[in-house]
C-alpha cells in the first residue's frame, strides 16, 4: 500500500514507531486496524480533500 501523509503526520508515525521499536510499516498497519475497528469515530467528510495520485509503473 502506498500512502501519502502530511509531514507532521509522518513525523508522528515515525516517533510512535521508534517509541514502540516497530517498523514504520507495522506502525501504520496497526493504526489502520485501529481506525477500521472504530469507524464510527472517523469524521464523515475527509479532512484533506486532496485526490489520490495516479499509479505509475514504479508504484
Secondary structure, 3 states (H helix, E strand, C coil): CCCCCCHHHHHHHHHHHHHHCCCHHHHHHHHHHHHHHCHHHCCCCCCCCCCCCCCCCCC
